[in-house]
Amino acid sequence: MRALIVGGGAAGALQAIALARRGIGATLIERSSEPGRGLAYSTRLDVHLLNVPAARMSGFAEAPDDFAAFFAGRGGDAAGFA
């Protein structure tokens, strides 16, 4: 079984990862060269912040601190806004 995911923003990329973890192959169709960003996360300006603190974000229920650790590992404040 394989899945086709159209749109490689954050939701599409996370879905592809979730399927891969279950042993299901997926083809991700995304027009940009950098999957995972999508329109909402494609800005490169530091003045654009997410509307949820990093500590309250996660890509996976079984790893509730994954985004906070990722953000902190790149010099961010896990309690702050990415």
Backbone bond lengths (Angstrom), bond angles and torsions (degrees), N, CA, C in turn:
res aa  C-N    CA-C-N  psi(-1)  N-CA   C-N-CA  omega(-1)  CA-C   N-CA-C  phi
1 M - - - 1.443 - - 1.527 108.65 -
2 R 1.326 115.65 137.68 1.454 122.32 174.88 1.525 108.07 -131.86
3 A 1.325 115.54 153.38 1.457 120.83 177.45 1.521 109.10 -117.11
4 L 1.303 116.00 152.01 1.451 122.94 174.83 1.516 106.85 -115.83
5 I 1.324 116.58 121.76 1.458 121.69 -179.42 1.520 107.64 -114.61
6 V 1.314 115.77 118.59 1.459 121.03 179.85 1.524 107.42 -100.16
7 G 1.303 115.16 115.19 1.464 121.57 -177.39 1.513 109.24 108.30
8 G 1.318 115.32 108.68 1.459 120.29 -175.82 1.508 114.03 -104.27
9 G 1.336 116.72 33.12 1.462 119.72 173.73 1.519 109.55 -70.81
10 A 1.306 116.50 -163.73 1.464 120.58 -177.86 1.531 111.70 -57.03
11 A 1.325 117.64 -47.61 1.467 120.61 -177.87 1.528 111.77 -64.92
12 G 1.325 116.93 -43.53 1.464 120.37 179.72 1.515 112.25 -64.96
13 A 1.321 116.67 -43.39 1.467 120.91 179.46 1.527 110.96 -65.11
14 L 1.330 117.32 -42.70 1.467 120.34 178.20 1.528 111.23 -65.32
15 Q 1.328 117.10 -35.65 1.474 120.00 177.27 1.521 110.42 -65.28
16 A 1.336 117.35 -41.70 1.466 120.90 178.29 1.525 110.41 -61.55
17 I 1.323 117.49 -40.83 1.465 121.37 178.41 1.528 110.25 -65.21
18 A 1.340 117.11 -44.74 1.465 120.94 179.94 1.527 111.02 -61.12
19 L 1.323 117.52 -41.27 1.464 120.33 177.64 1.530 111.08 -65.59
20 A 1.328 117.00 -43.07 1.465 120.77 179.50 1.526 110.89 -60.60
21 R 1.320 117.20 -37.74 1.472 120.91 177.94 1.523 111.79 -64.12
22 R 1.329 117.18 -23.17 1.468 121.99 178.10 1.523 112.02 -96.79
23 G 1.334 115.85 6.08 1.455 120.24 178.61 1.518 114.49 80.31
24 I 1.308 116.78 17.58 1.460 121.58 179.47 1.517 108.39 -104.37
25 G 1.307 116.80 122.95 1.455 121.28 178.63 1.514 111.22 -73.36
26 A 1.316 116.33 150.81 1.459 120.40 179.86 1.514 109.83 -142.89
27 T 1.306 114.87 146.30 1.457 121.96 170.90 1.512 106.41 -108.93
28 L 1.319 115.70 125.24 1.456 122.54 -178.07 1.522 108.58 -104.62
29 I 1.315 116.69 120.85 1.461 121.29 179.08 1.520 108.08 -103.55
30 E 1.316 115.40 118.34 1.465 121.42 -178.45 1.518 108.31 -144.06
31 R 1.312 117.77 132.64 1.461 120.26 -176.33 1.522 113.20 -75.52
32 S 1.323 118.64 -26.16 1.463 119.61 178.25 1.528 109.48 -84.46
33 S 1.309 116.07 165.18 1.466 120.08 -178.37 1.521 112.23 -85.53
34 E 1.325 117.44 -2.52 1.459 121.24 -176.51 1.530 110.63 -126.18
35 P 1.338 117.81 90.27 1.457 119.49 179.95 1.525 111.70 -64.11
36 G 1.324 115.65 153.96 1.451 121.18 177.28 1.513 113.69 101.17
37 R 1.310 117.63 -23.03 1.457 119.97 -177.24 1.521 112.39 -85.16
38 G 1.298 118.06 -50.61 1.454 120.43 -176.49 1.516 111.11 59.12
39 L 1.300 117.07 -173.16 1.452 121.37 -178.11 1.529 111.64 -66.97
40 A 1.322 117.16 -43.78 1.462 120.98 -175.26 1.524 113.50 -65.45
41 Y 1.321 118.08 -32.71 1.458 120.68 -174.26 1.523 113.39 -110.38
42 S 1.328 117.57 14.29 1.458 119.94 -174.87 1.515 114.17 -89.04
43 T 1.310 119.06 -6.59 1.458 120.66 179.81 1.525 111.02 -66.65
44 R 1.292 116.29 148.35 1.470 122.07 175.83 1.526 110.66 -113.20
45 L 1.330 116.98 8.38 1.455 120.87 -177.30 1.525 110.29 -91.19
46 D 1.320 116.42 129.27 1.462 121.58 -178.96 1.529 113.17 -65.94
47 V 1.317 118.02 -19.85 1.464 120.29 -179.87 1.522 112.21 -76.91
48 H 1.330 118.21 -13.07 1.466 121.69 177.15 1.526 108.59 -88.21
49 L 1.308 116.60 117.57 1.465 121.91 -177.80 1.522 110.33 -115.56
50 L 1.320 115.79 152.75 1.465 120.17 172.05 1.519 108.10 -73.07
51 N 1.313 118.15 159.26 1.463 121.06 -176.57 1.523 113.43 -95.16
52 V 1.319 117.06 14.17 1.467 122.53 178.26 1.528 107.25 -135.45
53 P 1.333 118.44 135.48 1.468 119.32 177.12 1.534 111.11 -59.25
54 A 1.303 116.23 145.91 1.468 121.85 -177.81 1.526 111.95 -54.16
55 A 1.318 118.03 -36.71 1.464 121.74 -178.09 1.528 112.48 -66.14
56 R 1.323 118.07 -17.04 1.470 121.01 -179.90 1.519 112.52 -101.46
57 M 1.331 117.34 8.06 1.462 121.28 -179.22 1.520 109.96 -110.88
58 S 1.319 116.11 147.67 1.453 121.29 176.88 1.520 108.95 -160.98
59 G 1.297 115.48 146.62 1.447 119.57 175.41 1.518 112.33 -86.05
60 F 1.327 116.96 -19.60 1.462 121.01 -173.24 1.524 110.60 -142.26
61 A 1.313 116.81 133.05 1.465 122.00 -177.89 1.519 112.28 -58.93
62 E 1.329 117.13 -35.20 1.469 119.52 -177.80 1.527 113.34 -77.78
63 A 1.323 117.41 -4.63 1.469 121.99 179.04 1.529 108.69 -134.96
64 P 1.339 117.60 69.82 1.468 120.14 -172.98 1.523 114.83 -64.12
65 D 1.312 118.38 -16.38 1.464 121.31 -179.08 1.525 112.90 -103.69
66 D 1.328 118.27 10.40 1.467 119.86 -173.63 1.527 112.99 -63.10
67 F 1.316 118.22 -43.52 1.460 119.09 -178.52 1.523 110.89 -71.40
68 A 1.330 117.99 -40.05 1.461 120.93 178.81 1.530 110.29 -60.51
69 A 1.327 116.96 -41.79 1.471 120.72 178.49 1.523 110.86 -66.48
70 F 1.330 116.92 -41.97 1.467 121.96 177.21 1.527 110.17 -59.71
71 F 1.326 116.68 -47.75 1.461 121.71 -178.11 1.532 111.04 -66.17
72 A 1.326 117.28 -44.81 1.461 120.95 178.77 1.523 111.67 -63.39
73 G 1.335 116.92 -36.05 1.455 121.33 179.23 1.519 113.16 -66.59
74 R 1.310 116.50 -13.82 1.466 121.42 178.28 1.521 111.37 -110.02
75 G 1.340 115.49 19.57 1.463 120.34 175.27 1.506 116.00 92.04
76 G 1.333 118.03 3.98 1.462 120.54 179.63 1.509 112.42 -86.75
77 D 1.312 116.18 166.09 1.454 123.01 176.50 1.518 107.07 -94.63
78 A 1.315 118.14 113.86 1.464 122.44 -175.68 1.533 111.77 -58.63
79 A 1.326 117.71 -26.58 1.470 120.63 178.47 1.533 111.57 -84.37
80 G 1.327 116.84 -10.89 1.460 121.60 -177.38 1.513 112.61 -94.91
81 F 1.295 115.25 -169.14 1.456 122.46 -178.25 1.536 110.52 -100.53
82 A 1.296 116.01 131.41 1.477 120.17 179.49 1.523 109.09 -78.52
